[in-house]
Amino acid sequence: MSPARAYADLRGSRPRQLARMMGRVWWATVTSGRFFTGWTAGVSFVVSVTVLGAYVGIDHAREYLPAVGASAIGWAILLVAVLPVAWAERRMDAAPARGALVIGTIVAVSVVRPFLNDAISVLLVPAPTVGGWLQRILTNLLVWMMLLSLVAIATVGYATTGAVNLRLRAAIAALGAAERRADAFDRAARDALAATVERVRARLAVLVDGVPGFEDVRAFSQAVRAASHELEDDAHRGLDQVETVPADAAAEGPSQPVHRPFLSRLRPPPVLLISLVYICASLPYTLQAARWWLVLAGVVLALGLGYGADIASRRVARRPPRVRGLVLVISWALAGVLFSIAAFVLLPSSGAVALVPVIAFPGAAVIAALSTDAIRRSIVQTRKLTHVLADEAAAVAARTARARRLLRDAAEQLHGHVQGRCVVFAASLDERDSTPAEAAAFAETIELALEAVLAPPPPAVAQVNELSDTIAIWGHVLEITTDIDPDAVDVLRDGRVSREVSDIVSEGFLNAVKHSGARAARLRVTETPGELRVEVISRGILRETRRAPGRGVAHFGPRARVYQNGAEVVLEAMVALEAPDPPSAPRPPHPSQRGEPAATAA
């Protein structure tokens, strides 16, 4: 499961489900191959010289700057040591191995860093304080594991959804060619219909200009029949046979992202997240430096101040983004100042360490807020682009279906109604010529029929019955190969079956673009007793640990699923050959059951 997709499922989940999903998000990030990045390096530097600075035992202001220098030098040495790990992380194939490498590196850095800082402090600080290594190791481990994971979740989620968005944008641009072909096909259909009716009217004018007899009407009938066949042939014309004018590639390319100010990117993180992160990170130190009741008081105070900052930042959620971000920073800075004041009052011996919350609270809040905003915007953007791509493909298919319907309805009118009038009129002229009145009446009847041919179809939603249209439209995005059983070809002539198969195929091609990033896909349709099995296969890795069907295929029935098959991602769904019975209206609940949840469940 990708971090962004797992994060999207967190809303509305129960606590146990929420914990499992958060665990999946974290593990997907650790094993992503992109945990150590420039962003994690930058955050680790800020944390190293502030929250985790070598300040223990510092009582004078003149000792503060050497302590910051010792922390910065230690960070630089560890950064050089971690660079080969970041290089190896990106080249490992096995996800568990990447996860083990990342976790092992964090543990190693957490163990080494206190000793390294002490060694550097001996050279820079006049009277360095060493020792307390166990609590310092635990503090480093908790801080690095939590804060770096937050940053990595944001960067990995943003990169993953960014790649998906690029594929979706490219697919939307590629569908522009299909849209131009559909427009050209629609115009050509209307032009062909108008030209056909004009030819029929010209033949009709020549017919009634004289004294038509049986052979004359018969010849006119054959011309009408030929015109109906031409329209039927045009209705079966493939979109790939339609000539279009190439569009400007720059006009169809992905739009450039809009620059957003820093404060606008700060979205309130989950409630109490920052307080819990600080409590866990500071607990090893406070347990060693303070009595139990002071530790308990600190926990309660951190939770209270954090909750107040969370509420304050959410009170202005509907205000302009800059105002929301400014209120978030001010709220958490104030919470840090108040906590530091309380720390000085309750534990005067803490010294400079009591100033850590002034930086730690707003710093962690900003990191978490940026992570929350990056993931949420990526998810929202992915959903929007997915809907746009699906709607665009459906709109092109519907437009093509309407044009085909226009031609087929016209061909049916010519073949049935107009030619039928010709047959009836010719039968009355078996042994004689028509009178002028009869010819005029026949011409008036044909004119009314031709007006019906040119009349627009009723305003109903065009149903896409042509699987070939769906394949042709998505063929502008993917290289598609088909494998359809001969028996299934006959079954697909049924409009309902063809529509259901087309919907499944569209969803499969959409998944191929969105999830697997494939450039090619295979469609396989096989007939089994009483149903068709539809499979859309593309190369890729399905980032999903469960085998439950995705949300996009859930409406195709309980047997629809998306699963990994070796190096390929498969969407599989079954289509019943017989239409299911319409659902019966639910019976009203028995009076004794009214108010029960089961009685009102949909």
MOJO-V905632 format. One record per residue. N is the residue number from 1. SS is DSSP state (A for helix, B for strand, O for the rest). Layout:
n->{N:N}
ss->{SS:SS}
This chain:
n->{1:2:3:4:5:6:7:8:9:10:11:12:13:14:15:16:17:18:19:20:21:22:23:24:25:26:27:28:29:30:31:32:33:34:35:36:37:38:39:40:41:42:43:44:45:46:47:48:49:50:51:52:53:54:55:56:57:58:59:60:61:62:63:64:65:66:67:68:69:70:71:72:73:74:75:76:77:78:79:80:81:82:83:84:85:86:87:88:89:90:91:92:93:94:95:96:97:98:99:100:101:102:103:104:105:106:107:108:109:110:111:112:113:114:115:116:117:118:119:120:121:122:123:124:125:126:127:128:129:130:131:132:133:134:135:136:137:138:139:140:141:142:143:144:145:146:147:148:149:150:151:152:153:154:155:156:157:158:159:160:161:162:163:164:165:166:167:168:169:170:171:172:173:174:175:176:177:178:179:180:181:182:183:184:185:186:187:188:189:190:191:192:193:194:195:196:197:198:199:200:201:202:203:204:205:206:207:208:209:210:211:212:213:214:215:216:217:218:219:220:221:222:223:224:225:226:227:228:229:230:231:232:233:234:235:236:237:238:239:240:241:242:243:244:245:246:247:248:249:250:251:252:253:254:255:256:257:258:259:260:261:262:263:264:265:266:267:268:269:270:271:272:273:274:275:276:277:278:279:280:281:282:283:284:285:286:287:288:289:290:291:292:293:294:295:296:297:298:299:300:301:302:303:304:305:306:307:308:309:310:311:312:313:314:315:316:317:318:319:320:321:322:323:324:325:326:327:328:329:330:331:332:333:334:335:336:337:338:339:340:341:342:343:344:345:346:347:348:349:350:351:352:353:354:355:356:357:358:359:360:361:362:363:364:365:366:367:368:369:370:371:372:373:374:375:376:377:378:379:380:381:382:383:384:385:386:387:388:389:390:391:392:393:394:395:396:397:398:399:400:401:402:403:404:405:406:407:408:409:410:411:412:413:414:415:416:417:418:419:420:421:422:423:424:425:426:427:428:429:430:431:432:433:434:435:436:437:438:439:440:441:442:443:444:445:446:447:448:449:450:451:452:453:454:455:456:457:458:459:460:461:462:463:464:465:466:467:468:469:470:471:472:473:474:475:476:477:478:479:480:481:482:483:484:485:486:487:488:489:490:491:492:493:494:495:496:497:498:499:500:501:502:503:504:505:506:507:508:509:510:511:512:513:514:515:516:517:518:519:520:521:522:523:524:525:526:527:528:529:530:531:532:533:534:535:536:537:538:539:540:541:542:543:544:545:546:547:548:549:550:551:552:553:554:555:556:557:558:559:560:561:562:563:564:565:566:567:568:569:570:571:572:573:574:575:576:577:578:579:580:581:582:583:584:585:586:587:588:589:590:591:592:593:594:595:596:597:598:599:600:601:602}
ss->{O:O:A:A:A:A:A:A:O:O:O:O:O:O:A:A:A:A:A:A:A:A:A:A:A:A:A:A:A:A:O:O:O:O:O:O:O:A:A:A:A:A:A:A:A:A:A:A:A:O:O:O:O:O:O:O:O:O:O:O:O:A:A:A:A:A:A:A:A:A:A:A:A:A:A:A:A:A:A:A:A:A:A:A:A:A:A:A:A:O:O:O:O:O:A:A:A:A:A:A:A:A:A:A:A:A:A:A:A:A:A:A:A:A:A:A:A:A:A:A:A:A:A:A:O:O:O:O:O:O:O:O:A:A:A:A:A:A:A:A:A:A:A:A:A:A:A:A:A:A:A:A:A:A:A:A:A:A:A:A:A:A:A:A:A:A:A:A:A:A:A:A:A:A:A:A:A:A:A:A:A:A:A:A:A:A:A:A:A:A:A:A:A:A:A:A:A:A:A:A:A:A:A:A:A:A:A:A:A:O:O:O:O:A:A:A:A:A:A:A:A:A:A:A:A:A:A:A:A:A:A:A:A:A:A:O:O:O:A:A:A:O:O:O:O:O:O:O:A:A:A:A:O:O:O:O:O:O:O:O:O:O:A:A:A:O:O:O:O:O:O:O:A:A:A:A:A:A:A:A:A:A:A:A:A:A:A:A:A:O:O:A:A:A:A:A:A:A:A:A:A:A:A:A:A:A:A:A:A:A:A:A:A:A:A:O:O:O:O:O:A:A:A:A:A:A:A:A:A:A:A:A:A:A:A:A:A:A:A:A:A:A:A:A:A:A:O:A:A:A:A:A:A:A:A:A:A:A:A:A:A:A:A:A:A:A:A:A:A:A:A:A:A:A:A:A:A:A:A:A:A:A:A:A:A:A:A:A:A:A:A:A:A:A:A:A:A:A:A:A:A:A:A:A:A:A:A:A:A:A:A:A:A:A:A:A:A:A:A:A:A:A:A:A:A:A:A:O:O:O:O:O:O:O:O:A:A:A:A:A:A:A:A:A:A:A:A:A:A:A:A:A:A:A:O:O:O:O:O:O:O:O:O:O:O:O:A:A:A:A:A:A:A:A:O:O:O:O:B:B:B:B:B:B:O:A:A:A:A:A:A:O:O:O:A:A:A:A:A:A:A:A:A:A:A:A:A:A:A:A:A:A:A:A:A:A:O:O:O:B:B:B:B:B:B:B:B:B:O:O:B:B:B:B:B:B:B:B:B:O:O:O:O:O:O:O:O:O:O:O:A:A:A:A:A:A:O:O:O:O:B:B:B:B:B:O:O:B:B:B:B:B:B:B:B:B:O:O:O:O:O:O:O:O:O:O:O:O:O:O:A:A:A:O:O:O:A:A:A:A:O:O}
